[in-house]
């Protein structure tokens, strides 16, 4: 179920893992008035069983123990609110850099599938919970990752159809000099849009293609696609490395936007897949390295 242009050295295998995410084991969060959408969950370093999450346009922490029942509710402890001027904004994709700073991007969806263009932004949350707007005028903030040598930052705006690259200062977290690494409009892929993204230890980018039924691998040095892995459903949403050796690429998908006919033709839409045999690997994802004294004080406030 894959094709690898220009590289027949190995065959990848796409394995269906989970048909309906959360159908058995799931933790429900209680509504705390911050919005309906939870899109990011990242472990907090030094605080067992705690995770930083996004809820609508807010950042919160939840406690989720392995011993918790499969079906139960938890109350998030809200740390930070963003974009008070626009309550319809919400966080989309995000992750932590190698220093444990949280990066998370916001979009404005006025109505289902109707995006207010250039109204989004990418924020950085430092260990002391201070926030910085890293870039703005984004339409659909999506996948992000950093080069292996930590000198470049890669970032997707799905509406623009662009994979961007910035110069990155790892010590300060500053990004600058945005330019287009890959313009989807020049690839002849129709409606394909860049969604979630990760990087392998060779420095190549792996990008989920929403509408495109594939994952692509980009050589950022040359700015071109070097591999393609076909998927069994249309709307591919994100990618990350896992497994004992971080050589399994996990791929998520969505049912959103599919017609009844498309859902019938794509019974695995909404599933999570594991791709093995790619011959490359990634690295562990960094945890959120908050100043625990500051975090606990904020949690005490947010839990009231």
Secondary structure, 3 states (H helix, E strand, C coil): CCECCCCCCCCCEEEEEECCCCCCCEEEECCCCCCCCCCCEEEECCCCCEEEEEECCEEEEEECCCCCCCEEEECCEEEEECCCCCCCEEEEEEEECCCCCEEEEEEEEEECCEECCCCEEEEEECCCCCEEEEEEEECCEEEEEECCCCCEEEEEECCCCEEEEEEECCCCCCEEEEEEEEEHHHCCCCCCEEEEEEECCCCCEEEEEECCCEEEEEECCCCEEEEEEECCCCCEEEEEEECCCCCEEEEEECCCCCCHHHHHHCCCCCCEEEEECCCCCCCCCCCECCCHHHHHHHHHHHCC
